[in-house]
Amino acid sequence: MARKGNTVCRRQHPTDPERFLHFISDFPHLLKCVRNTFVRTGVKLPEGHASVDPIDCARKIDEQHDTTLKAMPHISKSVVHPNGFEKMRVNYAVRLYSDEVLRGLFLYNATIEEKHGSTAATVSFVERMRRLIEAMTSRCSSGALKPGGMHEKCIQNFLT
């Protein structure tokens, strides 16, 4: 397991020993990779197995309602089961870990648990990912990632 102290973000240049190649993470790409794994096989957590199946069930229930006020208006089949081209869209990955998904899982919990069992692991995983996305993608300087700040603690909690 990687630790903060032994993480190396640079390597010596292969042809110029006086220079270094520096590496940074591509958070949107990592987010899509996590989403693809979550959709394909699910994720094993201490709470149990988190799967996209309860989310898909909530989406289907939400689509059946003829009301204009929906719990998950932006969660479509493309978000839950993206095709090859849709897998490249970061906004679909972000939507999968949104408050809308948590709202749908909460609202339709009884029906979902009858079909798929406990939703605790899926809710926990979606909530952790939602917090991580919030910490990594601030749109203004007041909410930016700062040493000792709330978002840094969120990232540390995610990594432990």
C-alpha positions as CSV (number, residue, x, y, z in Angstrom):
1,M,0.0,0.0,0.0
2,A,1.4,3.4,-0.9
3,R,2.0,6.0,1.8
4,K,2.5,9.7,1.7
5,G,6.2,9.4,2.6
6,N,7.2,7.0,-0.1
7,T,5.2,8.5,-3.1
8,V,7.5,9.6,-5.9
9,C,6.1,12.0,-8.4
10,R,9.2,12.4,-10.5
11,R,11.8,10.3,-12.3
12,Q,15.2,11.2,-13.8
13,H,14.9,12.0,-17.5
14,P,16.1,8.9,-19.5
15,T,18.4,10.9,-21.8
16,D,19.3,14.0,-19.8
17,P,20.5,13.2,-16.2
18,E,20.2,16.8,-15.2
19,R,16.4,16.9,-15.8
20,F,13.4,15.2,-14.3
21,L,10.1,14.0,-15.6
22,H,7.3,15.1,-13.2
23,F,4.0,13.2,-12.9
24,I,0.6,14.4,-11.7
25,S,-2.7,12.5,-11.3
26,D,-5.4,12.9,-13.8
27,F,-8.4,12.9,-11.4
28,P,-11.1,12.8,-14.1
29,H,-9.5,9.8,-15.7
30,L,-9.1,8.0,-12.3
31,L,-12.8,8.8,-11.6
32,K,-13.9,7.2,-14.9
33,C,-11.7,4.1,-14.1
34,V,-13.3,3.7,-10.7
35,R,-16.8,4.1,-12.2
36,N,-16.0,1.5,-14.9
37,T,-14.9,-1.0,-12.2
38,F,-17.9,-0.2,-10.1
39,V,-20.3,-0.8,-13.0
40,R,-18.5,-4.0,-14.3
41,T,-17.8,-5.9,-11.1
42,G,-18.8,-3.8,-8.1
43,V,-16.6,-2.9,-5.1
44,K,-15.9,-4.9,-2.0
45,L,-16.1,-2.7,1.2
46,P,-16.2,-3.5,4.9
47,E,-19.9,-2.8,4.8
48,G,-20.4,-5.4,2.1
49,H,-20.4,-5.5,-1.7
50,A,-21.3,-2.2,-3.4
51,S,-22.9,-2.6,-6.7
52,V,-24.6,-0.5,-9.4
53,D,-27.6,-2.8,-9.4
54,P,-29.5,-0.9,-6.6
55,I,-28.8,2.4,-8.4
56,D,-30.2,0.9,-11.7
57,C,-33.3,-0.4,-9.8
58,A,-33.9,3.1,-8.3
59,R,-33.5,4.6,-11.8
60,K,-36.1,2.3,-13.2
61,I,-38.6,3.0,-10.4
62,D,-38.0,6.7,-10.8
63,E,-38.6,6.5,-14.6
64,Q,-41.9,4.7,-14.1
65,H,-43.4,7.7,-12.2
66,D,-45.4,10.0,-14.5
67,T,-44.8,13.0,-12.2
68,T,-42.6,15.9,-13.2
69,L,-40.9,16.0,-9.8
70,K,-38.5,13.0,-9.9
71,A,-35.8,12.0,-7.3
72,M,-33.2,11.2,-10.0
73,P,-34.0,13.4,-13.1
74,H,-30.5,13.4,-14.5
75,I,-29.7,9.7,-13.9
76,S,-30.3,7.9,-17.2
77,K,-29.4,4.4,-18.5
78,S,-26.3,6.1,-20.0
79,V,-25.1,7.1,-16.5
80,V,-25.7,3.7,-15.0
81,H,-24.7,1.5,-17.9
82,P,-22.6,3.6,-20.3
83,N,-21.6,2.3,-23.7
84,G,-18.1,2.7,-25.1
85,F,-18.4,6.3,-26.1
86,E,-20.4,7.3,-22.9
87,K,-17.6,5.8,-20.8
88,M,-15.4,8.7,-21.9
89,R,-17.8,11.4,-20.5
90,V,-16.6,12.6,-17.1
91,N,-20.0,14.2,-16.3
92,Y,-21.7,10.8,-16.5
93,A,-19.2,9.4,-13.9
94,V,-19.8,12.4,-11.7
95,R,-23.6,11.9,-11.9
96,L,-23.2,8.3,-10.8
97,Y,-21.8,9.6,-7.4
98,S,-24.3,12.5,-7.0
99,D,-26.8,13.5,-4.4
100,E,-29.5,12.5,-6.9
101,V,-28.4,8.9,-6.6
102,L,-28.3,9.0,-2.8
103,R,-31.8,10.6,-2.9
104,G,-33.1,7.8,-5.1
105,L,-31.5,5.1,-3.0
106,F,-33.1,6.6,0.1
107,L,-36.5,7.2,-1.4
108,Y,-36.9,3.7,-3.0
109,N,-34.9,1.8,-0.3
110,A,-37.7,-0.6,0.7
111,T,-38.4,-1.7,-2.9
112,I,-34.7,-2.0,-3.7
113,E,-33.9,-4.0,-0.6
114,E,-36.7,-6.5,-1.5
115,K,-34.9,-7.2,-4.8
116,H,-31.2,-6.7,-4.1
117,G,-30.7,-6.9,-0.3
118,S,-29.1,-4.2,1.8
119,T,-28.1,-0.9,0.1
120,A,-25.7,0.1,2.9
121,A,-22.5,-0.7,1.0
122,T,-23.7,1.1,-2.2
123,V,-24.8,4.1,-0.2
124,S,-21.5,4.3,1.7
125,F,-19.5,4.0,-1.5
126,V,-21.5,6.6,-3.4
127,E,-21.3,9.0,-0.5
128,R,-17.5,8.5,-0.1
129,M,-17.0,9.1,-3.9
130,R,-19.3,12.2,-3.8
131,R,-17.2,13.7,-1.0
132,L,-14.0,12.9,-2.8
133,I,-15.2,14.6,-6.0
134,E,-16.3,17.6,-4.0
135,A,-12.8,17.9,-2.4
136,M,-11.0,17.5,-5.7
137,T,-13.1,19.7,-7.9
138,S,-13.6,23.1,-6.2
139,R,-14.9,25.8,-8.5
140,C,-13.8,28.7,-6.4
141,S,-10.8,29.6,-4.3
142,S,-12.7,29.7,-1.0
143,G,-13.5,26.0,-1.4
144,A,-10.1,25.0,-2.7
145,L,-7.9,22.2,-1.3
146,K,-5.8,23.7,1.5
147,P,-3.4,22.1,4.0
148,G,-5.3,21.2,7.1
149,G,-8.6,22.0,5.5
150,M,-11.8,20.1,5.5
151,H,-11.2,18.7,2.0
152,E,-7.7,17.5,2.9
153,K,-9.3,15.5,5.8
154,C,-11.9,14.1,3.4
155,I,-9.1,12.8,1.0
156,Q,-7.2,11.3,4.0
157,N,-10.3,9.5,5.1
158,F,-10.9,8.2,1.6
159,L,-7.4,6.8,1.5
160,T,-7.5,5.0,4.9
